[in-house]
């Protein structure tokens, strides 16, 4: 036949004289000898001897497989004419005549059954392989029916790098080398497989060259056969996707210096101990283009690491960002910062990922606070994607001036806080102003909840305006909070350019200080004034409704000596200096503490001009009672006149 003629053309005619060596113990042993004339002796490594005469074939098995250990020693006993066939020459002929390959495979199986190789019972099969252990027996049976058996000889190339292919190969027995760009990068043995990404249609070209080192028994699964099986058992697709994801991850880990070092790249060079702690609990996942990784609003309890691929992030159906290799997602829910997914993440191309369960993540992060802080930072950036900065006019103290809002946007910073975070701690120093764009917070004094804050509220104004050097309460997040922060220096720069905003902010600080005083003292400040100590509670209630709270900063005057006045001042908080004009200068003659009452005579109409200047020594909260208000209620409560 044409095949036999091609083999004959590849055979080399050689002459050996008596005692010449046809093959030594240390030769490659990849040739077959056809004895055309003469006699040879073969001595096995065990010492067993055989004599071969005209027509004998020696080394048939060596032609198709490497043999471990020393080779047979073959010596010419007489002058011999020999035809020599090298393994690579035979493989080249088989490539040209693939229809002849089954014959050699059948011969190979007979050799194996005869004890030249391990018996069939000791080889692998898909039922014994760990990668298929969770698959249903019916599915495996269906796959087994479609597997094609192929025998590959030593040095035979199974697949070639960068060539197209869509089959998966399962190695039942034998050994193969994996080469990338001509360099050996790995070894495959019985029970291993390759081509899982090709059979899923994820890649069109082979990423490596596979060469059989020993006689290899292989089962080939075509893409069409897998699709038919998956159509009947769709739930089994996840198993093959996981195999592909694992292969990709292992390849990347090898390229990046190992498993731990590769994981460290996801967490900004985290400690190797942290990467090692989470490595064994991560599950390999694969998502094809268009497949949703997580849906906005749904509950999931995992952190995802993107080893390769790209995905889009959308909030309320609107794309807000993209993820790429080396990014993570799902950290908000996994760390308990959000009850459900805050965005929809969709693979824009095939994504090879790892999934880490929430329970394991939290357990490990409890031991590694630095890594926890890094993931918090990523989570904060995610929240900035989801929530664009809101209109600053939602804050009452911010004017509608475009110049002011533009400047405020430049000066402020945006912080994201999570449930349980304590933004301010009572008693600690602080001078920044906080504006709540989104979220709910609780205000605590001495461990007791006193009120709640939400979107549009402001806190920290007392410290920012200089009315308090330490925080008067603790502020704790009840859920995720998006907060704008303005440092004291930036705030004063802003207020210097926009004085109307300063007045609005001072009013806010005044109300806050007044509520603090009421919580910690008697409701009626008037009771501390001798003028009102005999008055009824009902009368005081009515007057208090019309008293004005005013905030005076350090150095500001409540009133000046000689000016007209008909109001009474009650110093709720702070210290006032009493100044009298003498010899061309204001001279301090007294100092008034909190609780002092000034101007009783003026409010009763017994004096029309101020007898001294009152100046705030430090920030002062003052309640002001105007004479018309007092007179109105004295008319309504005539019995109170007697007390005055």
Phi, psi and omega in degrees: 000170178300322180298315182294322178295321179294322177295318182298323180292335180274349182278144183253127179274128181221153178245132177238135179263164182309135180076359173291147180266117172285325180206136177254169182299329184261010177287164181298327178070038181242033181230158174241140181248132174247112186278110182269335179198143177104193183217139179230159177241132177249127179245115180286159178305334179284350182100351179292137185245145175221145176250132180240139181245189181313130177091354182286148175245128184235131175091025180300318182290325178296335180293332185250348182205144172291150179242131178291147176084186182293153180273167173294144175267121183241122185233136177288129177269331177226179174294128188234138170257123188228139170259128185246129177241121178273149184302313184296327177294320179293320179297321178298320180292319180296330176295326180279336181231070184297338180293343179274346184299317180304327179296315180292325177296321178296319177298320180298317180296325178292321177299315182295319179294334181276001174103359177290335176229175176299144182295164182302327185292338183269354181279168180279163168210169187293339180285336182263349186281134184296330182293342179249013188294333182267000180281150179291148181297326179295319179296316179296322178298318179295319176297316183301325179295331184262356180287134176258132182269134176224142175252129178246131181278162176304138180073002179278134180279125182273306174224155183244134179305138177071011172262154182284149179188152180220026179250152174251138183246131178244119185273109179280321177204159181108183181223139180225149175262145175251123182236137174237120183054040176081000181251131179291126181240354181182175180225139176250140178230175181307134182097356179258174184208166174204160180092012182293330177285327178291319183291338176272355180079016183280333176226152180260334183241150180291140182268355181205163173261133180245126182235130178289131178263318173241172176303125189237129178260117190233145171248134184249126178250117181280158179297320181297318180295320179295317180300320179296319180291320180294324178301326180274329180231072185299333182292343182279350181300324181302326179297315181290324177296323178294321178299316180295318180296320179297315179301314181297316180298314181299320178297316179293320179298319179296322181290329186259013173095021176113167186297311183294315181296322179294318179295325181300331182294338180284336186239040175052057178055053178293173179296142179299328180295325178293313180299319180294327182292329183262346189301314187287344183259007182267140180253133179285135181227154177226133177233127180275164182305130180092348181279135182277127179277317173208146182261137176301132178089350179265157181270133170213157189232043183220154171258136181247136175247126181267107179281323180203140179122190181212151181214155177255149178245125182231138175239128182054037178079003183247127180294129182241342182191177176229150175244150180220182180305133180096353179270165175234158175211163181087005186290332181298312180286319183299328180265003177080014180281338181219144181286338181212170183300133182269356180204162174262125180249123184235133178293124176269344170210174182302126182246124172262120189226168169234144182243129180243122180298147182303316184300316181291319180301311182295323180296318181286319181296334176298336180262349183229081184298328181294318179292326177298320180293324178296317180291326175300320180296317177298318180298322179296319177297323178300318181294328177293326175295316187290319186245104175292151179306133182274168180300130183287344179291352177294342178267125189301327185281349181271125181283171179278001180297125179295325179298321181289315182294323178296317179294320180297319178298326179287325186276329187277159172241157184249126180240142175249127177241156184241165183308128180094345178293139176257109184285314177236149178238127182304133178092344180274150179292153178178145182217023178262152177261136182242134179236124186272113176275322183207141175118176180232138181228159175240145181254128184237134172235124181055036177085357182252136179287128182247337177188177178238153176235153180212195183305133179093347179278160181231143173214162183089007183291331180297315178290322182293325180275354179086011180281344179210134180274339179237158181289134182273352180204164174262142180241123184234139182282136175265340174204195179294132184234131176257114190233137174263135184239133180234117180293156184303314182298318179294321179297314182293327175296317180295314183292331178295329180272340183225079185297333179297325177292327179297318180296320179295319181290325178294323177297320178297316179295324180297313179299319181295317180295319181298317180294325177296318181295316181298326180290332186251009181209182177299143182300316184266105175297332182300336180295339179277353181265123181305329182298332186246007186296335180264001184282154179285156179296323182296318178298315181294323178302315183293318180294318184298330180298337185248005178281142183260137174268133179226144180247128179241124181281166181305127179092351179276147182264134172283318178205161181240146180302131177093343180280155179289151179193142178227029182242157176246140181248135172243116182281104183280320182208140179113190181223135179248140171264136176259119185243138177236136181284119179219129174052044174081014180207155175281127181244129179286123181245348181197169178221127185251128179272175176302140182099350180288148177241130183229137174096022178299321182294319181294319183290336177272357178081016182272351176212145183252343184235148179287136182267353180203165175263133176251122184233135181290118176286325170215180185306130184235134171258124186233140171257136185244129176245120180272146183302317180303325179293315180299315181297320181301314184278339172292327176292324180283333180237073185300334180294337182287342182300324182299329181289339180269000000 
